[in-house]
Amino acid sequence: MGFLLNNCTFAPLNVTTLQNCNSFDCDHNDLNDFFVNDSIKWSNELLGKSYCFVLDEDPRQIVCAFTVSNDSIKTKLLPNSRGKKVSKDIPREKRLKSYPAVLIGRLGVNKKFRMLEGEEKSTGDQLMDFIKSWFINENNKTGCRFVVVDSYNEHRALRYYTRNDFSPLFSTEEQEKEFTGLDLETELKTRMLFFDLILLTN
């Protein structure tokens, strides 16, 4: 797994961590504000659990952080072609109207640690590999077929998820607006993407 697993410690992002660490900066104001000011509130309300990797040689440095919660993909709410894309690798006799998923609510990498010399993968890509493997581990307590994310509709974020083999849940922005009840003239601030974890078990 490289730098993350060899040089960092995985830990909950809690009050103690935030008090003992330097201010987290992933070069995105909305994400910074969430991890510093809102992540604990979300955890207390059982809406999402946040985790981080802390640098071993300087435990004051949060290298990256992410928040996950339970979710699902409801194929009956998708356009027919997209519903078929989601369920195409699921045996017909096991197909459902809703499939269990984990939602990545927030994800950020400290701008100091994005791409490190000598590493084949960026820190963000290593983090995504970790999250995916976490939910196909035999110790995972629940069934979880998909990873889903409501990504910022920004080039850097969409490129990151595409590079990590996520696919759009809707084929176009117009289709996503229609099926999520947004006016077609409204700016779409996020895009819904998914990854099928079965790809890692075959």
C-alpha positions, 0 to 999 in steps of 0.5 A: 500500500506504500506510504500510508500503511508504512509511514502513517497510523490509522485512527478515528478523527475525534476531538482528541485527534483534532486537539493534538494535531495541526490544522488540516488543510487539503486546499479545499475550504469546504472540506477543511471546514467540515473536518475541523468544525463539523465531523465531530457533530456528524459522528455524535449524531450517528450520521457519519464516522470520520477517520484519518491517517496521522504521520508516524514521524510527526503525529501532529500531521493529519495526512488525509481524512475521510467520512463514511456512512451507510447508504444504498443504490436504489435501482428502481429510482434510476433510469432503466439503462443506468439501473441495468449498468449497476446490476449487470454483474449481479446474478439475475436470481439475486437482483434487488431493487436496492443494494447495500453501499457505503457512502464516502461523505467527505475525503481530503488529502493534506496538500503537503502529502498529495504526491510523494517522491518515490511513490507509484501512487498518489496518497489519495489513490492509496487512501481509496485503495484502503477504503475499498479493501476495508469493505471487502475485508472478512472482518467487515460486519455487514454486506456492502456491494458498492462504494458511492460518492456525491463528488464535488462537480469540479474537474479535480474531484471528478478526475480523481474518482474516475482515475479510481474506477468510479462511474457516474450513476447518471449518464449526463448532468441533465439526467441527474437533475431530472431524477433528483428533482432539480430544475434543469437550469440549476447548477449541479454542484455534485455528481453521484458516482459508484464503484462495484466492490465485487471487482476486487473479489473476483 
